[in-house]
Amino acid sequence: MKKRIEHNILILMARNNLAQGQIESLQATLKENLDWEYLIDQLEKHKLLPLFLEHMVTGTVAQLPRDVINAVRLKCELGINSARLLDSECVQITKTLSANSINYAVLKGPVLAHGIYNTPRKRAYRDIDILVRDKDCEVISRCLKDTGYIQGRVVAGEDEIKPASRKGIVWCRVYMPYLFPFVQLKDGHVLTIQVHIKLFPYNRKTGREIYTIDLSDGGYLWGNLQHFSINKSDVLTLCWEYFLLHMCLDTYSDEISIQKMFFEKSGLLRAYCDIQEFICLRDHEITWSLFIELVKESKTQEPVCYVLSNLTNIYKEMSYLIETVVSKIRPNKQDFMHEFGLPWETVTDQRGKWSRPFMERLFDNSPKEDYERQSALFGDPNWAKLY
């Protein structure tokens, strides 16, 4: 894919704060003859529009065409309003879980929005992901249903929830690391709660986990939860070492999964932006020796090395820190850096090979050509469609 000048803007926008030199570079680039339709489309696909809007509001991005500003505001408004509703839901749900003595850890969106970006205006999110112990699934399901949530999906173009079939609920429980989504309609917004029981999908061929992440009651994860605040309400999440591990696994899965690729999963640049911002802000709170030990114990060297190495391709300034960590977990064989397809998606355990380097793939939101040339290696990409 040919490099475009708009890509320079996307890389700069994938930051919460810009240094003076980056601001000057951005302002110079914005004076070029830009394809604004393409740029906004890419910002939306990579889920960077809220950050772009924030830079406009604060004056970092100046003198933009009025129609561009209006288009960005309109596209951001719905997501920001949904995130505000979800803020309130997250607080109420976690209070209910605590009242029922359920251990939980809020993942991803709310933690990043409030614990890293300080506001969902910069990092909107569209669902709440909560990790619970397997044995607490029935209790949390009852709690959510008692507050109006239904296991199901909202049909596109319709203002009603289609309840999940019994078969779909069981299938999701067996093959996925989370329960069938809990959904509620409120004030014209779709509120979704994703209840996780694992930090990574099962291997559907064997029924076993691919990585050895200790989620037992007496394990380090549940004994070292981290506090963060949503609108002055105390909420629990993973300790920062586990949180970083989960972000790396989630980004890796989204990027190389055939199923995610087939359905054109987007938001890749924001995922790397989240990790970069998290590390920059929490570096002094992360015990890196513990993180490295955790990676080795959980046998997650390949996905973590893959994500952190690619992170330095986007953010060159991170190399000094990340290379030190990667050097201590980097496997001897580097084939995985150029491969795609999760283990249970393959037919013969042979994975696909990327035809282009990471930075070229980053802006190609439909990398199906590589899959189609090597589709014989993989099973049906529709396997994860829920009943």
N, C-alpha and C positions, 0 to 999 in steps of 0.2 A: 504494500500500500504506500503510495507516494506521500511523503511528509508534507503537511500543509502548515501555513503560518498560523492558522487557528489552533493548531496543536500546542504551540508555545503558550497561548493564552490559557488553554485547558490545564497545562502543567502548572502554571502560575496560580490559577484559581483553586487548585487542590491544596490550599493552605488556609489556615485560620488567620495568620498574620503574614504580612509581606515585609521584607527588609527594604531599605531605601533603594538599593540597587535594583531589586525586583520590581518595585513600583515604577521606577524610571523606565525599565525595560518594557513593562506592561503598557505604560502610557504611550511609548513610542510605537509599539505594535498595534495599538488601537487606532493609530492614525493611518494605518495601511488600508488598502482596499480589501476589506474583509467580506467573507460570505457569512452574513449574520444569520441567515436561516440555518446554514450548516452548523455554525458555532452554537447557537441556542439548542439545536437538536442534540449535539454532542454533550453539551452541559446537562441537558435533561437526561440523556441516556446514562451518563456517568453520575447522576444525582448530585450535581454540583451547583445547581441553580440557586439554592438558598445561600451558599457562600458567595456566589457571584452577586446576588442581590445585596447582601450585607456590605460587600466592598463598594457597591454603588452608593448605598445609603451613607456610608461613612466617608465617602469622597475619594476613596482609593481609585475607583474607576470613575473618571469624569468625562463630561462632554460626549455622552452617548446619544445616538438618535432616540427621539422621544418614543417612537413606535417600538424600539428594542426594550426600553425601560418598562413600558406598559405591558409588553408581552411577557417579560420575566416576572413582573409583579403578579400578573394574573395566574401564571403557571405555579407560582410559589404559594399563593394564598391558601389553596385547598389543603396542601400538605402541612402548612404551618398550623392551620386551624385544627386539623386532625390530631397533630402532635399535642396541642394544648388539651384537647379532650382526653387523649391517652395519658397525659401527665396525671390528670385527676383520677382516671381509672387505675393507673399503676399504684398510686398511693392507697386507694381504697382496697384494691385486691391484696396488696402486701399486708395491710393491716388485718384483713380477714384471715390471711394465711397465718400470721403471727398469733392471732386469737385462737386459731385451731391447732397451735403447736406444730405447724408445718415448716420444716427447714426449706428455704428457697434462696435462689440467687437470680436477680434480674440480669439479663444479658443484653449486650449490644445497644440498640437504639437509645433507650432512656438514659443509660449510664453515660454514653458518649455525648448525648445532647446536653446533659446537665453537669456531668463530671469532667468533661474535656472541653466542649465548646461553650459551656455556661448558659446556653439557651437553644431551644429547638428552632429558633429563627435561622440559626446557622446550620443546624443538622436535624432536619425534620425526620420523623420516623413514622411508619404506618402500621406497626403492630408492636405488641409487647411479648418478648420472649422471656420465659421464666423456667429455670432449671429446678426440678424437685426430685426427691428420691422416688424410686420406682414404687415403693410401698405406699406412697402418699397420693398416687394417681386418682384413686377413687374419691378421696376426700376433697382434693382440689377440684375435681370434676363436679362434684356436688355443690361446692361453694360457688363456682362460676355459674352453674345452672340456676342456683338460687337467686343470683343477682341479674338474671335475664339473658345470660349467654346460651347460645345453641351451637352444638357441634354441627357444622355445615358450611356452606359457601353462599355468597350473594351472587345470584345469576346476573351476568352482564346485561345492563340495560333495564334491569328490573329492581324495584325497591322492596325486595322480600328475600328472606333467607331460605335456601333449599336445605333441609336437614340431611345430614349424612346418613347413608344406609348403614345397617348393622355390619354388612360385609365390608364397607369402606372403613368403618371405625376399627374393626378387628385387623384389617389389612394394614392400616397405618400403624397400629400398635405393634404388629409383628415385624414389619420391614423398615420402619422409619425410626429416627431417634426422638420423635415427638408424637404426641397424641393428635388425632384429627383436630384441626383448628376450631376454637370457640369464637363465635361471631355474634355481634350485636349491632343493631342499627340505632343510632342516636343523633338527633339534630341533623339528619341528612348525611352523616358520616358512617362508614363501616369500621367498627372497632374489632380488631382481631387479637386474640390471645393465643400464643403458641406455647404449649406446655411441653418442655423438653425433659427427657429422662436420661439422655446421653449427650455428650459433647461432640459426637461424630456419628455418622450413619453406621448401621450394622453392615457386615458383609452378607449380602442376601444369598450368596452361594452356600455359605457355611452356617449362617445364623450367629456367627461370633463377631465380636468387635475387632476392628482392624488395629486399633492402638490400645495400649494397656493403661487407660486413665482410671485411677482409683476413685470411684464414687461411693465407696462404702461409708457407713455411718461414722466409723472411727478414723477415716482417712483425713489427709491434710486439707482437702478441699472444703469439707463441711466444718472443720474446726477453725478455719482461718478466713471467714467471710469479711468483706470490706464494706464499710459504710459510705454512702453518698447521699446527697440531699436533692429532693425534687420539691421545689417551692417551699423550702424549710421543713419538709417532712423527711424523716430518716428512713432510708431504704437500703437493703442489703444486695451486694453483688459478690462476684468472685474476688479473691485476693488478686492483686495486680499481676502476679506471675501467671496464674491460671487464666486471668482475663486476656492477657496477651497471647497465651497459647491458643485459647479459643478463637480469637480473632484471626490468627494465622491459619488454623484449621478450616475455619469458615471461608476465608478468602481463597484458600487452596482448592477446597471442594467446589466452590462456585466457578472458579476459573477453568478447572480441567475436567469437570464432570461432563460426560456426554449428554446426560439428561438436561443439565442446565444449559449446555451449549445449544442443544436442539431447540430449546424454547427461548433462546436468545436472552439469557440472563444478563442484565445490565448492572451498572453501578460499580464497575471494577475499579475505576480510578478513585471513587470515593472510599472504597474499602481500603485502598493503600493510603489514602489521605488520613483515614481514621487511625490507622496503625502509626503513621508518622507523627500525627498530633498527640496520640497517646504516649508514645515514647518520649517526645520532646517535653511534655508536661510532667510525666510521672517518672522520668529517668532516675531522679534522686530517691524515689520511693520503691523502685523495683530492685530487689536483691538479685542481681544478674547471675550470681553463682547458683542460687536456688532455681532460677529459671532454666539454666543450662542443665542442672541435675534433673529437673522435672521433664525436660525434653528427652533426655537420655532414658530415664525410667519409663516413660510412656511410649518410647520408640517412635517418636514423631520427628526424628531428625530430617527426613526428606521434605515433608510439607513445610516445616518451619524454615529450613534452609532455602527452599524454593521461594517462599514469600519474602523473607528478609533480604535475600540476594537481589530479587527483582525490585524491592523497595529502594535500594541504593541506585538503581538505574534511573528512577524517577527523581529521587532526592539525593543528589550527589553529596550534599553537605552532611548526610547521615552516615557516610561511609566510615568515618573514623570510629564511630561507636559500633555499628552493626558488624563490620568485618571482624572485630575482636570476638563478638559472640558467635558468628557463623564459623569462624576458624576452629572453634571448640566443639562444634556439632556436625561439621561437614562430613558426609560419608565419603569413602574412598572413590566410589564410582559416581559419576555425575550425569549418567544417562537420564535420570528423572527430571533434570532441569529442562529437557527438551521433549518431554512426553506428556500425553494427555490420556484421559480415561481412568476412572477409578477402578480398583481391582475387580470388583464384582460386576463391572460393566463389560468386561472382556470375555471372549469365548475361550481363548487359549492362554490367558494370562500375558499375552503380548500386547503392549500398549501402543497407541498411535504416536507418530512423530510430528512435531510442529514443523512447518515448512519455512517459518519466518521467526526472527528473534522477537523477544518479549516486547520491546518498544514499538515494533510495527504492529503487533497483535493488539496492543493496548487500545488503539483507536479503531479497530475493526470489530464492530459489535455483532458480526455474523460470521464467525470463523468455521462455517460449515464445510468449506471446500476441503480442508484437511480431513474432516470426518468422512465426507463422501468418498474420498479417494481410498480410505482405509476402513470403510464401514464393515467389511467382512470380519474385522477383528472384534466387533462388538455385537451385543445383543440388541433387542428392540429398545430404542431410546424412549419409547412411550411407557416403559414399565412402571415408572413412578407416578403416572397419572392416577389420581385418587378416584375410587369408585363413587 
